[in-house]
């Protein structure tokens, strides 16, 4: 079953084309990774699919609903965790979850039960009565994702969910994502990290300057590209010029942020 279907999606801001005719499908209970450098159009894609902004052209269906004509039905089926934490630092972790329960119109007792279950699931019970300002980065991201799950979404959009996390917190988040998919949730995540896409994704697409330049399973893409990873392909360096050293992210993972555009 296809949970996200996109055909010919386009978006521009003024003269700047951000998405240029995107086609992709995401199957139920799978992880689809959208891989690309900063400015590639990943966040714009998530904003359109989550009904935050409109597309200029093209069609999309999310959870079987037409994105343009049934936005309320789309919003009822999805959850979104953005690049930046949406937690309220003036509330405790538990109060943040109860606030989301109120926004989803859950009853008081049901809301408390849902909050308690999520605090336990995300290993936040001991921090439940503390404000997120005292949390580590990994704890804040876990709370942020827990808040997304209060509404029991069938589809979750994760926009760079592990950016800024230490390796241990990153691997914890990866396991949480795998567990969600095992329970039947469909996930579309954006990332700059090749390792993250390789570890998590059932399928991935490489987005660069608004265009999909490659799409398939991680294994398929690695077999198509000499060296095993998309970032190994580089434009020829003119004679007499040294090839610059390949930068790495602060966490030891390869990032696409500074790499040449795949051809």
C-alpha positions in Angstrom: 0.0 0.0 0.0 1.3 3.4 -1.0 1.0 6.0 1.8 2.7 8.9 0.1 2.4 9.4 -3.7 4.0 12.5 -5.4 3.9 13.4 -9.0 5.4 16.4 -10.7 5.8 18.4 -7.5 7.1 21.9 -8.0 7.8 24.9 -5.7 9.6 28.2 -6.3 10.3 31.2 -4.1 10.5 34.1 -6.5 13.0 33.1 -9.2 14.5 30.4 -7.1 13.3 26.9 -8.0 13.3 24.8 -4.8 11.6 21.7 -6.1 11.6 20.9 -9.8 9.2 18.1 -10.8 9.5 15.6 -7.9 8.0 12.1 -8.4 8.2 9.5 -5.6 6.2 6.8 -3.7 6.5 5.7 -0.1 5.1 2.3 0.9 3.3 1.6 4.2 5.5 0.7 7.2 8.7 1.6 5.5 11.4 4.3 6.0 12.0 6.5 3.0 15.1 8.8 3.4 15.4 12.0 1.5 19.2 12.7 1.3 20.8 15.9 0.3 22.9 18.9 1.3 21.6 22.1 2.9 19.4 24.0 0.4 18.5 20.9 -1.6 14.8 21.3 -0.9 14.3 18.6 1.7 12.6 20.8 4.3 10.4 22.4 1.7 9.2 19.0 0.7 8.3 18.2 4.3 6.5 21.5 4.7 4.4 20.9 1.6 3.5 17.3 2.5 2.5 18.4 6.0 0.2 21.1 4.6 2.3 24.0 6.0 2.8 25.5 2.6 1.3 24.9 -0.8 3.0 23.6 -3.9 3.0 25.6 -7.2 2.3 22.5 -9.4 2.0 18.8 -9.2 -0.1 16.4 -7.2 0.3 14.5 -3.9 -1.7 12.0 -1.9 -0.9 11.4 1.8 -2.6 8.5 3.5 -4.9 8.2 0.6 -6.0 11.9 0.8 -5.5 14.5 -1.8 -3.1 17.1 -0.4 -4.7 20.1 -2.1 -8.3 19.2 -1.5 -8.3 17.3 1.8 -5.7 19.0 4.0 -7.7 18.4 7.2 -7.7 14.6 6.6 -4.0 14.7 5.8 -3.2 16.6 9.0 -5.3 14.0 11.0 -3.1 11.2 9.6 0.4 12.7 10.1 2.9 13.8 12.7 5.8 16.1 12.1 9.1 16.5 14.0 11.0 19.4 12.6 14.7 20.3 12.6 14.2 22.4 15.7 12.6 21.2 18.9 9.0 22.2 19.4 9.0 21.6 23.2 8.0 24.4 25.5 10.8 25.1 28.0 8.4 26.6 30.5 6.5 23.3 30.9 7.7 20.0 32.3 8.2 17.1 30.0 4.9 15.6 31.2 3.1 18.9 30.8 4.3 19.2 27.2 2.7 15.8 26.5 -0.5 16.7 28.3 -0.7 19.9 26.2 -0.5 17.8 23.0 -3.2 15.6 24.4 -5.4 18.6 24.9 -4.7 19.8 21.4 -5.8 16.4 20.1 -9.0 16.6 22.1 -8.2 13.6 24.2 -10.1 13.2 27.5 -8.2 14.0 30.7 -7.8 10.4 31.8 -6.9 9.2 28.3 -4.4 12.1 27.9 -2.7 11.2 31.2 -2.5 7.5 30.2 -1.1 8.4 26.8 1.5 10.7 28.4 2.6 8.1 31.0 3.0 5.5 28.3 5.1 7.7 26.1 7.3 8.9 29.0 8.0 5.2 29.7 8.5 4.3 26.1 11.1 7.0 25.6 12.9 6.5 28.9 11.8 9.9 30.2 10.0 8.9 33.4 12.7 10.3 35.7 12.7 13.6 33.9 8.9 13.9 33.6 8.6 16.6 36.2 11.6 18.6 35.0 11.6 21.3 32.4 13.2 20.5 29.0 15.8 23.3 29.7 17.5 20.7 32.0 17.4 17.9 29.3 20.3 16.8 27.2 20.0 17.1 23.4 19.0 13.5 23.0 16.3 13.8 25.7 14.8 16.8 24.0 14.6 15.0 20.7 13.0 12.0 22.4 10.4 14.3 24.0 9.8 16.1 20.7 9.1 12.8 19.0 7.0 11.6 21.9 4.9 14.7 21.5 4.4 13.9 17.8 3.1 10.4 18.8 0.4 11.7 21.1 -1.9 11.9 18.1 -1.1 8.3 17.1 -0.2 9.2 13.5 0.1 6.7 10.7 2.7 8.7 8.9 5.6 10.7 10.5 7.8 13.3 8.8 11.2 13.6 10.5 13.2 16.5 9.3 16.9 15.8 10.1 16.0 14.0 13.4 19.5 13.4 14.6 21.3 16.6 13.7 23.5 17.8 16.6 23.1 14.6 18.6 26.1 12.7 20.0 26.7 9.1 18.6 24.9 7.4 21.5 21.8 9.6 21.3 21.8 9.2 17.5 21.8 5.4 17.7 19.0 5.5 20.3 16.9 7.6 18.0 17.6 5.2 15.1 16.3 2.3 17.2 13.2 4.3 18.1 12.6 4.9 14.4 13.0 1.2 13.6 10.5 0.3 16.4 7.9 2.8 15.0 8.1 1.2 11.6 7.8 -2.3 13.1 4.5 -1.1 14.6 3.2 -0.1 11.2 4.1 3.6 11.0 5.4 5.0 7.8 8.3 7.4 8.0 9.8 9.9 5.6 13.0 11.4 7.0 15.4 13.9 5.7 19.1 13.7 6.4 22.5 15.0 5.3 24.2 11.8 6.6 24.9 9.0 4.2 25.4 6.5 7.1 22.0 7.4 8.5 20.2 6.8 5.2 22.2 3.6 4.7 21.4 2.3 8.2 17.7 3.2 8.3 16.1 3.5 4.8 14.2 0.9 2.9 14.4 3.3 0.0 16.1 6.6 -0.4 16.3 9.5 -2.9 19.1 11.9 -3.4 17.8 15.5 -3.8 20.1 18.2 -5.1 19.1 21.7 -6.3 15.5 20.8 -6.4 15.8 17.6 -8.5 15.9 13.9 -7.7 19.3 12.8 -9.1 19.0 9.2 -7.8 16.4 6.9 -6.2 16.3 3.3 -5.1 17.3 1.0 -2.2 20.6 1.8 -0.4 22.1 -1.4 -1.9 21.0 -0.5 -5.4 22.5 3.0 -5.2 25.8 1.7 -3.8 26.1 -0.8 -6.6 25.5 1.9 -9.2 28.2 4.2 -7.9 31.9 3.3 -7.9 33.3 3.2 -4.3 29.9 2.3 -2.8 28.6 5.8 -1.7 27.1 8.7 -3.6 29.6 11.2 -2.1 32.5 9.3 -3.8 31.5 10.8 -7.2 33.2 14.1 -7.9 33.5 16.3 -10.8 36.8 16.1 -12.7 39.4 18.5 -11.3 41.0 20.7 -14.0 44.7 19.9 -14.7 47.1 21.6 -12.3 44.6 21.9 -9.5 44.6 19.7 -6.5 41.4 18.0 -5.4 40.3 19.5 -2.0 40.2 17.3 1.0 36.8 15.8 1.7 35.3 17.3 4.9 33.6 15.3 7.5 30.8 16.2 9.9 31.6 17.0 13.5 30.1 13.6 14.6 32.3 11.5 12.3 29.7 10.9 9.7 29.9 11.8 6.1 27.7 14.8 5.4 26.6 16.0 2.0 26.7 19.7 3.1 30.0 20.4 1.4 30.2 17.8 -1.3 29.9 18.3 -5.0 26.5 17.8 -6.6 26.0 14.3 -8.0 25.7 14.3 -11.7 
